[in-house]
Amino acid sequence: MKQLAFTAKPESRPPLAERMRPRTLETFVGQGHLLGPGAPLRVALEKGTLGSTILYGPPGTGKTTLARLMARKTRAEFVPFSAVLGGVKALREIVSAARERLRRSGRATLLFVDEIHRFNKAQQDAFLPHVESGLLILIGATTENPSFELNAALLSRATVYTLRRLDERDLLVVLRRAMNDEENGIEPLPFEPEALSALARHADGDARRALNALEHLAAVWAGIPEPPATLSLSWMKHALGDRRLRYDRASEEHYNIASAFIKSMRASDPDASVYWLVRMIEGGEDPRFIARRLVIFASEDVGNADPRVLSVALGAAQAVDLVGLPECRYALVQAALYCALAPKSNLAASAWQAALKDVRERGSLPVPMHIRNAPTKWMKAEGYGAGYLYPHDFEDHYCGQACLPESLRGRRYVDGPTQGLEARLIERLNQLRERRSDPSHARSARTPRGEDRPLAKDEAKEP
């Protein structure tokens, strides 16, 4: 077998990912929803109607490459600018040069701002006058959600295009192209089929990561005195080490995966619930965050349909503090499975929202006199607690006395279809409501017991 080696010293050439950067739209891999026939960005480029643009997407999906191709299509001067390294002063120099370029040659300037979200929202205002005047065509690249990280004024003057992570087929195209390009690529490696597919999956949707890994494998393989006939899956995994998932606790992906976890449990899908839970743990999420979400879910989405869910969730939260990672992951999985499989009810959440609406709209309605506390003689004389019926003095310990403010009498916050234990509780509630609606109930249900009962601290003696 031919000994693999670089055609030049590694330090004398740019990295493989830079050398293999596409130079035409036809060689650009992925993003068919933007660049395919009739796709919006393709049409804008072909018609020459490109304006200021925000390219939003995960790392390694082609944002910088696409910006360079956009500059070529528009014949504009491509000026790269890093929001990490540059500042407003450097921007002023770029603006000055753009004015001079426009005056001398009539050529526009395409300003590519990488990591544009690194500018705070006040600094982003520095772009506005030059974008509005047409002096600059702004192309901003960001891995963060533009609606969170960019100010509204800038967003209103730019078109946002979302780039998607590359799938395995796209990455296989990128890898094979790099091993077949005699000028910029590397000599082909003898991958076993499953090893090359695994390398594409290892890249996690990132073409740059795929090419960097391929270049690393080529360097290691070339250093083996007598390499085997094929590059196996096990050898490749050993050479590359562990893969870190793309997960940032401060980014949109954090909220996306947390949302997927909650909605999978709500949908009673235990398989998806466990998958998203593992994604969070493997991505480095704080297990206490997961435990808090489980406790919230227990009341918000299950409630009294199965009251034990709250105990299970609290137990998992306690296990996180007591045991910690890695062992607490089993308690989290146990709780997630219970949450997913439990009957669902949002009665607690809907009751809260319904009552909150009245509280906010109607203000501080007075507490009915009969359920007010009456600790002093003056308060008793004023009628505090007057007419209060003690439920334990009645049949079934139920007197049917109303407790809502007068203007809300008859209002129902607890209503709707339910499941599990809550269905039985609501059945009892409906029976109690029927009894409350019977005006004779309070008189007929009174029993002799309790006549000599001592008064509770918070009630006045009945007249």
VEXDREN-2710 file (C-alpha; in Angstrom, 1 decimal):
% VEXDREN-2710
k/r/px/py/pz
1/MET/0.0/0.0/0.0
2/LYS/1.2/3.5/-0.8
3/GLN/2.6/5.4/2.2
4/LEU/0.3/8.4/2.9
5/ALA/1.9/11.7/3.3
6/PHE/1.2/15.4/2.9
7/THR/2.2/16.9/-0.4
8/ALA/3.6/19.8/1.6
9/LYS/4.6/20.5/5.2
10/PRO/1.4/21.2/7.2
11/GLU/2.6/24.6/8.4
12/SER/3.1/25.7/4.8
13/ARG/-0.5/25.2/3.8
14/PRO/-3.8/26.5/5.2
15/PRO/-5.9/23.9/7.1
16/LEU/-7.9/21.4/5.0
17/ALA/-11.2/23.1/5.9
18/GLU/-10.0/26.4/4.5
19/ARG/-8.5/24.8/1.4
20/MET/-11.7/23.0/0.6
21/ARG/-13.9/26.1/1.0
22/PRO/-16.3/26.1/-2.0
23/ARG/-15.6/28.8/-4.6
24/THR/-18.9/28.6/-6.5
25/LEU/-22.5/28.2/-5.6
26/GLU/-22.5/24.9/-7.6
27/THR/-20.0/23.4/-5.2
28/PHE/-21.7/24.6/-2.1
29/VAL/-23.0/21.6/-0.1
30/GLY/-26.3/21.7/1.8
31/GLN/-28.8/24.6/2.4
32/GLY/-30.9/23.6/-0.6
33/HIS/-33.8/25.5/1.0
34/LEU/-31.8/28.7/0.4
35/LEU/-29.8/27.9/-2.7
36/GLY/-31.7/25.4/-4.6
37/PRO/-33.5/26.3/-7.9
38/GLY/-36.1/29.0/-7.1
39/ALA/-35.0/29.3/-3.5
40/PRO/-35.1/32.8/-2.0
41/LEU/-31.4/33.5/-1.6
42/ARG/-30.5/32.0/-5.0
43/VAL/-33.1/34.2/-6.7
44/ALA/-31.8/37.3/-4.9
45/LEU/-28.2/36.5/-6.0
46/GLU/-29.2/35.7/-9.6
47/LYS/-31.2/38.9/-9.9
48/GLY/-28.6/41.1/-8.2
49/THR/-31.1/42.2/-5.5
50/LEU/-29.1/41.2/-2.5
51/GLY/-29.4/43.5/0.4
52/SER/-28.1/43.5/4.0
53/THR/-28.4/39.9/5.4
54/ILE/-28.1/38.0/8.6
55/LEU/-26.9/34.4/8.2
56/TYR/-28.0/32.4/11.2
57/GLY/-27.1/28.8/11.9
58/PRO/-24.9/26.3/13.7
59/PRO/-21.1/26.2/13.3
60/GLY/-19.7/24.7/10.1
61/THR/-22.8/25.1/8.0
62/GLY/-21.2/27.6/5.5
63/LYS/-22.0/31.1/6.8
64/THR/-18.6/32.6/6.0
65/THR/-18.3/30.7/2.7
66/LEU/-21.8/31.8/1.6
67/ALA/-20.9/35.5/2.5
68/ARG/-17.8/35.2/0.2
69/LEU/-19.8/33.8/-2.6
70/MET/-22.4/36.5/-2.2
71/ALA/-19.7/39.1/-2.6
72/ARG/-18.5/37.5/-5.8
73/LYS/-22.0/37.3/-7.2
74/THR/-22.6/41.0/-6.5
75/ARG/-19.0/42.0/-7.5
76/ALA/-18.7/43.9/-4.2
77/GLU/-15.5/44.3/-2.3
78/PHE/-15.5/41.6/0.4
79/VAL/-14.3/43.1/3.7
80/PRO/-14.2/40.7/6.7
81/PHE/-14.7/42.1/10.2
82/SER/-14.7/40.2/13.4
83/ALA/-17.0/41.4/16.2
84/VAL/-14.7/39.6/18.6
85/LEU/-11.5/41.4/17.6
86/GLY/-12.8/44.6/16.1
87/GLY/-14.6/47.6/17.5
88/VAL/-16.4/50.8/16.5
89/LYS/-13.0/52.5/15.7
90/ALA/-12.1/49.8/13.2
91/LEU/-15.6/50.1/11.7
92/ARG/-15.0/53.9/11.1
93/GLU/-11.9/53.0/9.2
94/ILE/-13.8/50.5/7.1
95/VAL/-16.5/53.1/6.4
96/SER/-13.9/55.6/5.3
97/ALA/-12.3/53.2/2.9
98/ALA/-15.8/52.2/1.5
99/ARG/-16.6/55.8/0.7
100/GLU/-13.2/56.2/-1.1
101/ARG/-13.8/52.9/-3.0
102/LEU/-17.2/54.0/-4.1
103/ARG/-16.0/57.4/-5.2
104/ARG/-13.1/56.0/-7.2
105/SER/-14.4/52.9/-8.8
106/GLY/-18.1/52.9/-8.0
107/ARG/-17.7/49.5/-6.4
108/ALA/-19.8/48.6/-3.4
109/THR/-18.5/47.2/-0.1
110/LEU/-19.8/44.0/1.4
111/LEU/-19.0/44.0/5.1
112/PHE/-19.0/40.6/6.5
113/VAL/-19.3/40.7/10.3
114/ASP/-18.5/37.3/11.9
115/GLU/-20.0/36.7/15.3
116/ILE/-22.1/39.8/15.0
117/HIS/-24.0/38.9/18.2
118/ARG/-20.8/39.8/20.1
119/PHE/-21.6/43.4/19.5
120/ASN/-24.0/44.7/22.2
121/LYS/-27.2/46.2/20.9
122/ALA/-25.9/49.7/21.4
123/GLN/-22.8/49.0/19.3
124/GLN/-25.0/47.4/16.6
125/ASP/-26.5/50.9/16.0
126/ALA/-23.1/51.9/14.5
127/PHE/-24.0/49.9/11.4
128/LEU/-27.4/51.5/10.8
129/PRO/-26.6/54.8/9.0
130/HIS/-24.2/53.1/6.6
131/VAL/-26.7/50.3/5.8
132/GLU/-29.5/52.8/5.3
133/SER/-27.4/54.9/2.9
134/GLY/-26.4/51.9/0.9
135/LEU/-22.7/52.5/1.5
136/LEU/-22.4/49.1/3.1
137/ILE/-24.0/45.8/2.3
138/LEU/-24.0/44.2/5.7
139/ILE/-23.7/40.4/6.0
140/GLY/-23.8/39.3/9.6
141/ALA/-23.1/35.8/10.7
142/THR/-24.3/34.4/14.0
143/THR/-24.8/31.1/15.8
144/GLU/-27.2/32.8/18.2
145/ASN/-30.9/33.5/17.6
146/PRO/-31.1/36.9/16.0
147/SER/-34.4/37.8/17.7
148/PHE/-32.6/37.5/21.0
149/GLU/-29.1/39.0/20.2
150/LEU/-29.7/41.6/17.5
151/ASN/-31.5/44.9/18.0
152/ALA/-34.9/45.5/16.3
153/ALA/-33.6/48.4/14.2
154/LEU/-30.9/46.3/12.6
155/LEU/-33.2/43.3/12.1
156/SER/-35.8/45.6/10.3
157/ARG/-33.1/46.5/7.8
158/ALA/-31.8/43.0/7.0
159/THR/-33.2/39.8/5.7
160/VAL/-32.5/36.8/8.0
161/TYR/-31.7/33.5/6.4
162/THR/-31.5/30.4/8.6
163/LEU/-28.9/27.8/7.7
164/ARG/-29.5/24.2/8.8
165/ARG/-27.0/21.7/10.2
166/LEU/-25.6/19.4/7.5
167/ASP/-26.9/15.8/7.5
168/GLU/-24.8/12.7/7.1
169/ARG/-25.2/12.6/3.3
170/ASP/-24.0/16.2/3.0
171/LEU/-21.0/15.5/5.2
172/LEU/-20.1/12.4/3.2
173/VAL/-20.0/14.5/0.1
174/VAL/-17.7/17.0/1.8
175/LEU/-15.4/14.2/3.0
176/ARG/-15.2/12.3/-0.3
177/ARG/-14.6/15.5/-2.2
178/ALA/-11.6/16.3/0.1
179/MET/-10.1/12.9/-0.6
180/ASN/-10.6/13.3/-4.4
181/ASP/-9.3/16.8/-4.8
182/GLU/-5.7/16.5/-6.0
183/GLU/-4.9/20.2/-5.6
184/ASN/-6.4/21.1/-2.3
185/GLY/-7.4/17.8/-0.6
186/ILE/-5.6/14.9/0.9
187/GLU/-4.7/11.5/-0.4
188/PRO/-7.6/9.1/0.0
189/LEU/-7.7/7.1/3.3
190/PRO/-8.8/3.4/3.1
191/PHE/-12.0/3.8/5.2
192/GLU/-14.2/0.9/5.9
193/PRO/-17.7/2.0/4.8
194/GLU/-19.1/2.1/8.4
195/ALA/-16.0/4.1/9.5
196/LEU/-16.5/6.9/7.0
197/SER/-20.2/7.1/7.9
198/ALA/-19.3/7.2/11.6
199/LEU/-16.8/10.1/10.8
200/ALA/-19.7/12.0/9.2
201/ARG/-21.8/11.4/12.3
202/HIS/-19.0/12.4/14.6
203/ALA/-18.9/15.8/12.9
204/ASP/-22.4/16.5/14.3
205/GLY/-23.6/18.5/11.3
206/ASP/-20.4/20.6/11.1
207/ALA/-18.4/20.5/7.9
208/ARG/-15.4/22.2/9.4
209/ARG/-15.3/19.7/12.2
210/ALA/-15.6/16.9/9.6
211/LEU/-12.6/18.2/7.6
212/ASN/-10.5/18.9/10.7
213/ALA/-11.1/15.3/11.9
214/LEU/-10.3/13.9/8.5
215/GLU/-7.0/15.9/8.4
216/HIS/-6.1/14.7/11.9
217/LEU/-6.8/11.1/10.9
218/ALA/-4.6/11.5/7.8
219/ALA/-1.7/12.8/9.8
220/VAL/-2.0/10.0/12.3
221/TRP/-2.4/7.4/9.6
222/ALA/0.6/8.7/7.7
223/GLY/2.7/8.3/10.8
224/ILE/2.1/4.6/11.1
225/PRO/5.1/2.6/9.8
226/GLU/3.0/-0.3/8.5
227/PRO/-0.6/0.7/8.5
228/PRO/-3.3/-2.0/8.1
229/ALA/-5.1/-2.4/4.8
230/THR/-8.2/-0.6/6.0
231/LEU/-9.1/2.1/8.4
232/SER/-11.5/0.5/10.8
233/LEU/-14.3/2.0/12.9
234/SER/-12.6/1.1/16.2
235/TRP/-9.2/2.6/15.1
236/MET/-10.9/5.8/14.0
237/LYS/-12.8/6.2/17.3
238/HIS/-9.6/5.6/19.2
239/ALA/-7.8/8.2/17.1
240/LEU/-10.5/10.9/17.4
241/GLY/-11.4/10.5/21.1
242/ASP/-14.8/11.4/22.6
243/ARG/-17.2/13.7/20.7
244/ARG/-18.6/16.7/22.5
245/LEU/-22.2/17.5/21.6
246/ARG/-23.1/21.1/20.6
247/TYR/-24.8/22.4/23.7
248/ASP/-24.4/25.8/25.3
249/ARG/-26.3/26.5/28.5
250/ALA/-26.5/30.2/27.6
251/SER/-27.7/29.7/24.0
252/GLU/-30.9/29.0/22.1
253/GLU/-30.0/25.3/21.8
254/HIS/-30.3/25.0/25.6
255/TYR/-33.9/26.3/25.5
256/ASN/-34.7/24.2/22.4
257/ILE/-33.6/20.9/24.0
258/ALA/-35.2/21.8/27.4
259/SER/-38.4/22.5/25.5
260/ALA/-38.2/19.2/23.6
261/PHE/-37.7/17.4/27.0
262/ILE/-40.8/19.0/28.6
263/LYS/-43.0/18.6/25.5
264/SER/-42.0/14.9/25.1
265/MET/-43.1/14.2/28.7
266/ARG/-46.3/16.2/28.1
267/ALA/-46.9/14.1/25.0
268/SER/-46.5/10.9/27.1
269/ASP/-43.5/9.8/25.0
270/PRO/-41.0/8.2/27.4
271/ASP/-38.5/7.3/24.7
272/ALA/-38.2/10.9/23.5
273/SER/-38.2/12.1/27.1
274/VAL/-35.1/10.0/27.9
275/TYR/-33.4/10.9/24.7
276/TRP/-33.6/14.7/25.3
277/LEU/-32.7/14.2/29.0
278/VAL/-29.5/12.3/27.9
279/ARG/-28.8/15.1/25.4
280/MET/-28.8/17.6/28.2
281/ILE/-26.7/15.6/30.5
282/GLU/-24.1/14.7/27.8
283/GLY/-24.0/18.3/26.8
284/GLY/-23.0/19.4/30.2
285/GLU/-26.3/20.7/31.6
286/ASP/-26.5/21.3/35.3
287/PRO/-28.6/18.4/36.7
288/ARG/-30.3/20.8/39.1
289/PHE/-31.8/22.6/36.2
290/ILE/-33.3/19.3/35.0
291/ALA/-34.6/18.5/38.5
292/ARG/-36.3/21.9/38.7
293/ARG/-38.0/21.3/35.4
294/LEU/-39.3/17.9/36.6
295/VAL/-40.7/19.5/39.8
296/ILE/-42.5/22.2/37.8
297/PHE/-43.8/19.6/35.3
298/ALA/-45.2/17.5/38.1
299/SER/-47.7/20.2/39.1
300/GLU/-48.2/22.0/35.8
301/ASP/-48.8/19.0/33.6
302/VAL/-49.9/16.1/35.9
303/GLY/-51.1/17.7/39.1
304/ASN/-53.7/15.7/41.1
305/ALA/-54.2/13.3/38.2
306/ASP/-51.4/11.5/40.0
307/PRO/-50.2/13.4/43.1
308/ARG/-47.3/11.0/43.6
309/VAL/-45.5/12.5/40.6
310/LEU/-44.6/15.6/42.7
311/SER/-43.0/13.3/45.3
312/VAL/-41.1/11.4/42.6
313/ALA/-39.8/14.7/41.1
314/LEU/-38.8/16.1/44.5
315/GLY/-37.1/12.8/45.3
316/ALA/-35.1/13.1/42.1
317/ALA/-34.2/16.7/43.0
318/GLN/-33.0/15.5/46.4
319/ALA/-31.0/12.7/44.8
320/VAL/-29.2/15.3/42.6
321/ASP/-28.0/17.2/45.8
322/LEU/-27.3/14.0/47.8
323/VAL/-25.6/11.9/45.1
324/GLY/-24.6/14.2/42.3
325/LEU/-23.3/13.2/38.9
326/PRO/-22.9/10.6/37.4
327/GLU/-25.2/8.4/39.6
328/CYS/-28.0/10.9/40.0
329/ARG/-28.8/10.5/36.3
330/TYR/-30.7/7.3/37.1
331/ALA/-33.0/9.2/39.5
332/LEU/-33.6/11.8/36.8
333/VAL/-34.4/9.2/34.2
334/GLN/-36.7/7.4/36.7
335/ALA/-38.6/10.7/37.4
336/ALA/-38.8/11.6/33.7
337/LEU/-40.2/8.2/32.8
338/TYR/-42.8/8.5/35.6
339/CYS/-43.7/12.0/34.4
340/ALA/-44.1/10.8/30.8
341/LEU/-46.2/7.8/31.7
342/ALA/-48.5/9.5/34.3
343/PRO/-52.0/10.7/33.3
344/LYS/-51.9/14.3/32.4
345/SER/-53.8/17.3/33.7
346/ASN/-53.2/21.0/33.5
347/LEU/-56.0/21.8/35.9
348/ALA/-53.6/23.5/38.4
349/ALA/-52.2/25.7/35.7
350/SER/-55.5/26.6/34.1
351/ALA/-57.1/27.3/37.5
352/TRP/-54.2/29.7/38.3
353/GLN/-54.5/31.5/35.0
354/ALA/-58.3/31.9/35.3
355/ALA/-58.1/33.2/38.9
356/LEU/-55.1/35.5/37.9
357/LYS/-57.2/37.1/35.2
358/ASP/-59.9/38.1/37.8
359/VAL/-57.3/39.2/40.3
360/ARG/-55.7/41.5/37.8
361/GLU/-58.9/42.8/36.2
362/ARG/-61.0/43.3/39.3
363/GLY/-58.4/44.5/41.7
364/SER/-58.6/44.1/45.5
365/LEU/-62.1/42.8/46.1
366/PRO/-63.1/42.8/49.7
367/VAL/-63.0/39.6/51.7
368/PRO/-66.6/38.5/52.6
369/MET/-67.3/39.4/56.3
370/HIS/-68.2/35.8/57.3
371/ILE/-64.8/34.4/56.5
372/ARG/-62.7/37.3/57.9
373/ASN/-60.6/36.8/61.0
374/ALA/-62.0/38.2/64.2
375/PRO/-59.4/38.2/67.0
376/THR/-60.6/41.4/68.8
377/LYS/-63.9/42.4/70.3
378/TRP/-64.1/45.5/68.1
379/MET/-63.8/43.4/65.0
380/LYS/-66.5/41.0/66.2
381/ALA/-68.7/44.0/66.9
382/GLU/-68.1/45.2/63.4
383/GLY/-69.4/41.9/62.0
384/TYR/-66.1/40.2/61.2
385/GLY/-66.8/36.5/61.1
386/ALA/-70.5/36.9/61.5
387/GLY/-72.5/34.1/59.9
388/TYR/-69.6/31.8/59.5
389/LEU/-70.6/28.2/59.2
390/TYR/-68.1/25.7/60.6
391/PRO/-68.0/22.8/58.0
392/HIS/-67.2/20.1/60.6
393/ASP/-70.5/20.8/62.2
394/PHE/-72.4/19.6/59.1
395/GLU/-73.1/16.3/57.4
396/ASP/-70.1/15.1/55.4
397/HIS/-68.2/18.1/56.9
398/TYR/-69.7/20.3/54.2
399/CYS/-71.8/23.4/54.7
400/GLY/-72.0/24.8/51.1
401/GLN/-71.2/28.3/52.3
402/ALA/-69.8/30.5/49.5
403/CYS/-66.3/32.0/50.1
404/LEU/-65.6/34.1/47.0
405/PRO/-66.1/37.9/46.9
406/GLU/-69.7/38.9/46.3
407/SER/-69.1/40.0/42.7
408/LEU/-67.4/36.7/41.8
409/ARG/-70.1/34.4/43.3
410/GLY/-70.5/31.4/41.0
411/ARG/-67.2/31.8/39.3
412/ARG/-65.5/28.5/38.4
413/TYR/-61.8/28.3/38.1
414/VAL/-61.6/24.5/38.5
415/ASP/-63.2/23.0/35.4
416/GLY/-62.6/20.9/32.4
417/PRO/-61.9/17.2/31.5
418/THR/-59.5/15.4/33.8
419/GLN/-57.7/12.0/34.1
420/GLY/-56.5/9.7/36.8
421/LEU/-57.3/10.5/40.4
422/GLU/-58.3/14.0/39.5
423/ALA/-61.3/12.6/37.6
424/ARG/-62.6/11.3/40.9
425/LEU/-61.9/14.5/42.7
426/ILE/-63.8/16.5/40.0
427/GLU/-66.7/14.1/40.3
428/ARG/-66.8/14.9/44.0
429/LEU/-66.5/18.6/43.3
430/ASN/-69.5/18.5/40.9
431/GLN/-71.5/16.8/43.6
432/LEU/-70.6/19.5/46.1
433/ARG/-71.5/22.2/43.7
434/GLU/-75.0/20.7/43.2
435/ARG/-75.4/20.7/47.0
436/ARG/-74.2/24.3/47.2
437/SER/-76.8/25.3/44.6
438/ASP/-79.6/23.9/46.8
439/PRO/-80.7/26.9/49.1
440/SER/-82.2/24.5/51.7
441/HIS/-79.0/22.5/52.2
442/ALA/-77.4/24.7/54.9
443/ARG/-80.5/24.5/57.1
444/SER/-81.4/20.8/56.5
445/ALA/-77.9/19.5/56.9
446/ARG/-77.1/21.0/60.3
447/THR/-76.6/18.4/63.0
448/PRO/-76.7/18.7/66.8
449/ARG/-73.0/17.8/67.3
450/GLY/-70.6/20.6/67.9
451/GLU/-72.9/22.8/70.1
452/ASP/-70.3/22.9/72.9
453/ARG/-67.3/23.0/70.6
454/PRO/-64.7/25.6/71.5
455/LEU/-64.4/28.4/69.0
456/ALA/-61.4/28.3/66.6
457/LYS/-59.0/31.2/67.0
458/ASP/-59.9/32.8/63.7
459/GLU/-63.7/32.7/64.1
460/ALA/-66.4/34.5/65.9
461/LYS/-69.2/32.8/67.8
462/GLU/-72.3/32.6/65.6
463/PRO/-75.2/34.8/66.6
END
